[in-house]
Amino acid sequence: MTDRFYRATQALKRLPAIHGNKGEASKSGTVTPEKIALVSDLLDANVAKADIADRVGLHASTIYNLARKHRRGNLL
């Protein structure tokens, strides 16, 4: 293992301590009716799907699937 590779792996380990634990790992997969209503309201307000995922705490793929159902009128 080279010194450069070792330093890079150690820097990756320090990222959550520096920037907090955010991203896909910190998101809960539980979809509640309250979250569905919030997603629906945010989609109506034309908020970007990535921003909705961060605000609601769901995975981006879940928001994408809910947006498809919302467009079809099957969300609520």
N, C-alpha and C positions, 0 to 999 in steps of 0.2 A: 504494500500500500504506500503510495507516494505521500509526501508531506502535504502537497496541495490538495489531494483528495481527502486526506484526514481533516484538514482545516475546513474544507467545504462541508463535510458531514457534521462536524461539530457546530458550525454556524447554523446549519439547518435545525439542529436540536435546540438551539437557543432562541429560535424565532418565536415560538409560543410565549416564552417568558418576556420577550421584548414587546411584541405586538398583541398579546392576548390570544386566547384560543378562539379564533373565529374561522369561518369557512364551513365546509361540509361536515367536518368532524363534530362541530358544536351544535349542529342542528338536530332537532328532535323529529322523528318520523311520525309522530302522532298527529293525525288530522282530526281536529274537533270541529263541530258545527260553527263555533265562534271563529275559528281560523278560516273556514270556508267563506263565511260572511265577510270577513275582513279582506280576503283575497278578491272576492267579487266586487267589493267597494273600490279597492285599489285598481282593479282592472277597468272598472267604469271610469276612473279618474285618469286612465292612460299612463299609469306608472309602469316603468320597465320591469320585466319579469325578474331580473336579477335583484333589483331593489326590493321587490315584493318578497323574494326568498329571504333576503337579509332581515327585513322588518318582521316577517311572520315567523321565521325560524324553521322553514321547511326546505327540502332539497329543491334545486332548480328544476329537476325533472318532474317533481310533484306539481310545482307551479305551472309548468308547461301543460301537463295533463289537465289540471283544473281550468286553465285558460281555454283549452280545446272544448271542454264540457261547457264552459261559460259562453263561448261563441255559439254553440249548438243550442243553448238554452236548457241544458240538462243539469246545471250545477245545483240549483236550489229547488 
